[in-house]
Amino acid sequence: MDTQWPRFMVFQQEGPDQPVVHNGTVHAPDAELAMLNARDVFVRRPEAVALWVVPADAIFTQTQEELAQAAETQLAAGPLASYYVFGKFSQQAQCRQVGQVQASSPLAAVHAAIATFADKQPLWWWVFPASAVLKNESTEAEPMFSAARYKTFKDQAEYPVVTMMRALRNQKANHKDTENTK
Amino acid sequence: MYGADVEQIAIQLNEDPQKLADFEARIARGEKIEPGDWMPAEYRRQLIRMISQHAHSEVVGMLPEGAWITKAPSLRRKLILLAKVQDEAGHGQYLYHAAETLGATREEMLDALLDGKAKYSSIFNYHTTTWADNGAIGWLVDGAAILNQTMLARCSYGPYSRAMVRICMEENFHRKQGQEMIILYSQGTPTQRAMVQDAITRWWWPTLMMFGPHDADSPNSGVLIRWGIKTRTNDELRQEFINQLVPDLQACGIVLPDPDLHYDEASGNWRTGPIDWDEFWAVLKGNGPANAERMAARRQAHADGQWVREAAAAYAAKNQMQVN
């Protein structure tokens, strides 16, 4: 029986000016294969310029509730590292990119995020070290995502079934009229 | 503060009444329950049951249509069918992910499916005997699934509801390509018309069964509706489907296999004859026309993928060694 591969969180950026947004997970033996799986699972429609995969256990989350309840903890003083900061801003929304901070631990990164992005009030904070992320190079975006752009047959708007049904009903009504005038 | 009914349910389920009351108040305010939030054990259990069954249905749902990819009548139809089957694989993945957020593991869910312990939608245990069945599956089966999934997109559990929003968007392509196919063939050659009539005749009743037992015989509905997992009952969804489909299918000149079917002026509903629930339960219990075949195909696919998983793991291990 197989053992289960590690989970990777998948984030997707739909356009150059859009934030990076969390959209689910894949299992894979390493980040490179996680990236390939993520493309097949999440980008079958052409709405991506960037895809990130991050090992699920590299992500540190804190809800507003947890932050309020947490006692003042001594923040471990490790070497400074760069952390990505994400937030979930509404009940229905996915976690989205807020920015980046320098911090010496995940918890310190959350505190740095609160200080840096004081105008943001997410329901949750997510932070993870920038070093934990695998993302596609911008030059890879075209070969990775453009093929889907030409597959217009995947778009429900390509199937004018409402118009077709109306034409069918009109045709029947006209046929009936002709029958009646005979 | 909480009402007597909350107290009673808390006792039944062995939950803290205040926590349960707070949880129910959140749902009443339209908030989404998220993975780390407090939830009753029964809420978690019901969701894992529903979401994993739903995921299995997407995965097994690839099989009836997948068999037709090599036999598609045109390149366009082949591309559509390939994309559709690939979507179903993706939907299975979104849903396994949503179930994982509740503490179920991918491994135990897949094992349950392969061991034959897991349920999946009974509709996929029917054979696809002609090409027109792909149209019938799109318009009828996916159409029925969309009604259910549109409801679930509003459900109280965040990850399930978000997976559903994405799935519904893609399923609309599935439904419409099927409807387009049926409309065209129903106006086509006598052979095409006969093929479409035969497909709808075979798929009509099994599709109506997809919505599940009548409300009176649906044991889980009460708690699912109370906690905002479902917001409409099986019978409500089934009736909406019948009202949508009957006039359109009739406009195509298709005769439905139900002598009792009639329009009820008073309620504005189309009424069908009785559904054969013995057939539904038999298929669900494993005695449908294709249950054994579907499970054998699924196990074979898993076994055939073994070398790919081994190669992927070996590749990752090799890269890891080079890093270290």
Contacts between the chains, C-beta under 8 A, distances in Angstrom:
chain1	res1	chain2	res2	distance
A	1	B	111	7.1
A	2	B	107	7.2
A	2	B	306	7.9
A	2	B	309	6.1
A	3	B	107	7.2
A	4	B	105	6.1
A	4	B	106	5.6
A	4	B	107	4.2
A	5	B	313	7.7
A	7	B	100	7.3
A	23	B	166	7.9
A	24	B	93	7.6
A	24	B	94	5.9
A	24	B	97	4.7
A	24	B	163	7.6
A	25	B	97	4.8
A	25	B	100	6.9
A	26	B	93	7.1
A	26	B	97	7.9
A	27	B	106	5.9
A	28	B	312	7.4
A	28	B	316	7.8
A	29	B	312	5.2
A	29	B	313	4.7
A	29	B	315	7.4
A	29	B	316	3.5
A	29	B	317	7.6
A	30	B	315	7.8
A	30	B	316	3.7
A	30	B	319	6.2
A	30	B	320	7.1
A	32	B	316	7.7
A	32	B	319	7.3
A	33	B	312	5.5
A	33	B	315	7.5
A	33	B	316	6.6
A	40	B	86	7.8
A	40	B	90	7.3
A	41	B	90	5.1
A	41	B	93	4.7
A	41	B	94	7.4
A	42	B	90	7.6
A	44	B	83	7.4
A	44	B	86	6.3
A	44	B	87	6.5
A	44	B	90	6.0
A	44	B	170	7.8
A	45	B	170	7.5
A	61	B	36	7.0
A	63	B	36	6.5
A	88	B	34	7.9
A	91	B	30	7.2
A	91	B	31	5.1
A	91	B	32	4.3
A	91	B	158	7.2
A	92	B	32	6.3
A	92	B	158	7.7
A	92	B	161	7.3
A	92	B	162	7.5
A	94	B	162	6.5
A	124	B	34	7.6
A	151	B	79	7.4
A	151	B	83	6.6
A	153	B	76	6.8
A	153	B	79	5.8
A	153	B	80	5.4
A	153	B	83	6.8
A	153	B	177	7.7
A	154	B	83	5.1
A	154	B	87	7.9
A	154	B	170	7.8
A	154	B	173	5.6
A	155	B	173	6.6
A	156	B	169	7.8
A	156	B	172	4.0
A	156	B	173	4.4
A	156	B	175	7.8
A	156	B	176	5.1
A	158	B	173	7.8
A	158	B	176	7.9
A	159	B	173	7.5
A	159	B	176	3.6
A	159	B	177	5.7
A	159	B	179	7.1
A	159	B	180	4.7
A	161	B	176	5.2
A	161	B	179	4.5
A	161	B	180	5.6
A	161	B	183	6.8
A	164	B	180	6.8
A	164	B	183	5.0
A	165	B	183	7.0
A	165	B	248	5.9
A	165	B	251	6.3
A	168	B	183	6.6
A	168	B	187	7.2
A	168	B	251	5.4
A	168	B	252	6.7
A	169	B	251	5.4
A	172	B	251	6.9
